[in-house]
Structure formats: C-alpha cells, structure tokens
Amino acid sequence: MQEYPRYLYRAPFVVTGNGPVIADGAVLTENGLVAAVGSYAELKDVDAQLEEYDGHVITSPLVNCHAHLELSYLAGLTGDSPKPGDMTGWIRGLLAARAESPEPEIVHDAARMGLARLYAGGCRAVVDIGNLQESSLLGEGFKTEVLFFLELLGLCGPSEEAALATLAGIGSEVCCTPHAPYSAGPALIRALKKRAGNNLFPMHVAESAQEIEFLRTGRGPFADFLAERGVEVASFAPPGMGAVRYLESLGVLDKQTLCVHGVHVEDEEIALLALHGAAVCLCPGSNRFMGVGRAPVHKMRAQGVPLVLGTDSLASNPQLNLWREMQVLREEHPDLPPEAVFAMASINGARLLGLENRLGRIAPGVSSSLLAVRCPAKTEAEVLEYLTLAGTEIRLEWLE
Ligand SMILES: [Zn+2]
C-alpha cells in the first residue's frame, strides 16, 4: 500500500526554481516526493487525484539561513528603533533584557512560536544560532528543519581561554560557531573552524561600521562596550583591517563559511569572498531596523558571491518572514532581478545547506512539501514580481 496517494496539483503557474515559470502548470507527487513537473497538458492523463489551485502559484518552500529562535521572547525590543547604526546600544538593551532571567519555559515557548511563524510563512529549513544547548531540540515535531549552532564568545585573555575550555567539553554532535570577529578571538575562531571541518560555518561579519572601527583601530564604541563588560580589551591586538580580510588572514574563509550581514565590506573584500567561495547571508529586515546600512548586493552578485537570506531574530526584526526579507531587499535594490531574489530565499539556501536534492526547487525526487501561494499574477513575468514584493501580504498553504 502506498504511504501517500498520487496527487496531481494544478495551478495557473508553477515556479520550479530551475527554469522558466510554467503557465497552467502541474506537479505530480507520489510517496512524499515529486514524480514529475510540467504543463498541465503534459501531465493531465496520469492516474492521480487532481487538486486544483486556482488563483495560486506552486513554489518550493523557503530556506532561512539566519535566525536566533532563542531571542523570540525579546520581540518587544523592536518596539523602539535604536539610534541608527548604534549596534552597541542595541546590544546593551538586549543584554539588560536577558539579565532579567526569564523563566526557561517563556524562552522555550516563544522560540517554538517563532518557529511556528517561520513554518506558517513557508519556511522548510532554518539555520538557528543560540546560546543554550537545549535549543538544538527546538525543531522536534516541526516540519521546519532546525539546523542548530551553539554560539561561543570570548575575545581575548581569560574570556577567550574560557570559551576554548568550554568548547573542549562540548560533544561532537553539537555544531558550534563563533559570534563575531569583535566578540570571538582569533584562536577561538580558528578552533571553531577546525572543528566545523566540512560543515557550515556561520558567523556575524561586518554588520556595523562600529565593528569595522574596532577591528581597524581597537577603539570606538565596541572597545568601550567590551571594557564595560569586563573584557581586557587592551590585550586584544586589533588586526587593523576589515572583517572579511581579517577572516581571510585567519584562514577561515572557504565554501562552508557563511558571512552573516556582510554590510560593511570593501570591494577588495568582496573579491576575497568570491575567490574563496564564501557565502553571504543578507538580513535586510534586521539591517533596516538597526540602521546599519545596506550590503553591496550588486557588487557581490557581479563577483559571483553566493547570496542567501535570513531573518535574524525578533529582537532586531519585527517579522520572522522571508517574504518580507525579499520585499525589503527589492525595495532597497530595485534593479535586482526578482528571480535572483527568489533564489536567495530558496535554492541558494538549500544548496548552501546541502539540501538541494530535497528542497529549494521543484524537480523529480525532491520533497513533495511544496507551497501553494495565493497570487493575482496574470502573466509569467508578474509571478516573481508579486512573490518578491508582496511581503507580509503573502497567503499560502502547504501541499502535503
Ligand atoms: Zn544574528
């Protein structure tokens, strides 16, 4: 007996993600997998239960390459916008809120709500960064796969040594990652990269001008903030260069490295990203909220840097919604081709996570967990325009 019946889903348009939009398209599914995709005329005679989705477009589900579900309980922090670009001011607020030590159930429930929101928005996989090992279990029972990374911090002296000692005690089944070049020292970053091996290595990189000032000079708001936190900043030798060039000098830039944000990078650093095949996770919604600036997306695309999208957390983004990330990106870079933006939210992320055989496009053999998205488009060209500009107006349902 079949686990699932055969279904033929028909919609005015199908976005396969690896070819042109198919008008009057259809997707045949069997046993949890896509068996065929094409025009309805080609597939209409197959023996399968027909499901008509008038007024919809069928797409692959989305992939969120950067989130912190643990911070979902701090959604109130997005009530007031921070002073534009004042990263340290925002971190102070975040740490003050975390110091109030909420009940673990509140943190856990909010994280699960955050994950439920991602699922409701059509997200099938999420790279989640957290500070609690138990967060690796957040995805249990959810269809949205959670790829969890435990984040370590320790810039220099005793704080870096403590982080290295902690790392030595963490089981190999837990993926670990450094927070950022201003909060994780060179020995810690190298140790984490070595441990990651051929696995994904995500890290916040070049998010704010304050970060770059600190890396170049060892001074500025980050130096003050770290000193305030008891870090012996004076023992940190600033590399005297931008964040990407610094990571290259540490030998940690390669195809597994995922630079999250990548806002303040110079042309020469974009070339380094391209040279090493390192990817950038754009977080346009969070960047807009923080007022840190816009990533040089056109230059990155021109050099062939792999680009993916992330929401970041509810503490720096009022929405956990990849459709809104696509919308913000297009508002800020109106010349970007809509198909490239959609790819950033789907196939590019699936490829980066090594999930492209199951997710991110519609082709025989991928998972039949697809989306039917309500869409008023009348022509093929209008479909991706709508999908990448509708933001929170998007209404969808999951097929299977
Ligand atoms: Zn983040």
Boltz pocket constraint, residues with backbone or C-beta under 6 A from the ligand:
constraints:
  - pocket:
      binder: B
      contacts: [[A, 66], [A, 67], [A, 68], [A, 204], [A, 260], [A, 312], [A, 313]]
      max_distance: 6.0
